[in-house]
Amino acid sequence: MEVSGLTARELLALHADVADELVARRITRSYNNPTGDLAECLFCKAFGWVLTDKSFAHVDAVGSDGKHYQIKGRRITPLNKSRQLGALRDLSGEHFDFLAAVLFSRDYSIIRAALIPRAVAVERAKFVERTNSHRFLLHDDVWDTPGVLDVTEQLRAVNL
């Protein structure tokens, strides 16, 4: 679809229609930026996890084995190459067993994905007093850390 000839109003209407369709297909759960919801959808479909209620703090999904997962996604674009995931809150609370993280390219194709044990997430995260949360940077060396599983191919295999 060629969008360069559309007016700003037409682009925004198209954006709204796309957001409606993503929710209808249950790929996203909200009308916010789709990165986080897409990450949740992909991990749950790839591993058979069940999404928790959106009000369930610090845990996004539960596996059939009872393990708890906090799921984060980051979209890398030409204007923003940051690999900082969304804030990890109450990290000392031991709410999740694994941090499930995925990096997306500009077009939402999967660059790389990992299952990161909570202990590794705690060790690598840095506390940010201003936001009262921890910052986690998903650099390539994370995949070299003992216990971290590369699940890139499992997420790429998900058929949306």
N, C-alpha and C positions, 0 to 999 in steps of 0.2 A: 504494500500500500504506500503510495506516495503522499507524504504529509506536508511537504514544504510549501505547497500552494494553498493550504488551509489557513483560514483566519485564526486568530487567537481564540475567539469564541468557539469556532468549530473544533479546534484542538482540545479545548477544555471539555466540550461535550463528548468528544471521542474518549477522552480520559475517563469521564464519568461512566460512559457505557462499558468501557473495559473493566473498570472497578466493579461495576454491577455484575458483569459476567464472571469475573474471578470469584466473587462471593457465591454466586449461583452454582458454580462448579465445585465449590468447597475447596478451592486452592488457597484462598485467603479467608480470614474470619472477620476482617474489619475493612474499613475504607481508608485506612492509613497507608503509609508507604508499604508496599507489599513484600519487602525484603524479609522481614521477620516471619510473617505468616507463611511465605513460600518456604523458608527454611524449615519451619515446623511441619508443613505438609510433606515435604520431601523425606525428612527423617522418619516421620510416622509411617508413611507408605513403604519406605525401604525396609524398615525393621519391625513393622506391625505394632508400633507403640500406640497408645491411646492418649489423645490430647486431654489435658486437664481443663477444668473450667477456667476461663480467663481470669477469674478472681483468685485462683489458687496461687499464692505468692511463691516465687522463686523456683517453681517447678512447672515445666511446660508439658511434659508427657511422662507416662509410666509404661514400662515394658511388661511383658507377660511374666517376667521373673520378679516383678515388684521393684525393679531399679527405677530411680527417678532421674529425669534428664532436664537440664536447662538448655534450651536451644537458642543459638544466636546465629545470625547471618550478617554478612557485610558485603556490600556491592562496591566494587572497585571501578572507578570511572576515570577518564582522562583528567578531569578537574579535581578529583579526590582519590588519591591512591592509599589513603589511610587504611590500616588493617585493624583498627581499634573496634572491638565488638561493643555492643550495647552494655550499659552498666551492669555489673554484678553486685547485687545488693545483699546485705547480711550474709556475706561469704562465710563468716564464722559459725553461722547457724546450722551448717551441715544439712541443708534442705535437699540437695541433689547429689547423686552418685557420679554423674558424668556431665561434662559440658560438651554438648554436640554443636559443632561449629562448621560453618561453610562459607567459603569465599565465592562470590558471584562476579562475573564480568559485567560490563555495561549492559549487555543484552540479557542478563540473568542466566547465562550458561554457567555451569559449575566449573570453577577453577580448581578448587581443592576442598576436601571436607575431612573432618577428624572427629573421633570420640576421645575426649580428654578426661582422664580420671580426675575426680574432684581434688585430690591431693596435688596433682600437677597444676591445676587451675589456681589453687590457693598459693602455691609456691611461686608461680609466674606473675600473678596479678599484683598490681600496685594500688595502694589505697589513695583515694583522692578526697581530701577533707572537704573541699568545696561542695562536692556532690554526695558526700557520705556514702561512697560506693567504691568498688574496685574496678580498675581499668585492666583489660586483657588485650594484648596485641597478638594477633594470629600470624606471626612471622613463620617463614618456612622451617626454621629450626624446631618448631613445636613438633613436627612430624618425626623428628629424630629422637625425641624424648622417650625413654622407656615407659611402656604402658599405653602410649598414645597409639590409636588405631587409625590408619588411613582408610577412610570409607568413601573415597571419591567415586570409585566405580559403582558402588552400591547406590549412591544418590543419582549418578548419571543414568543408571538403568531404570529409574522410576519413570513410568509412562504417565504423564499428566494428560 
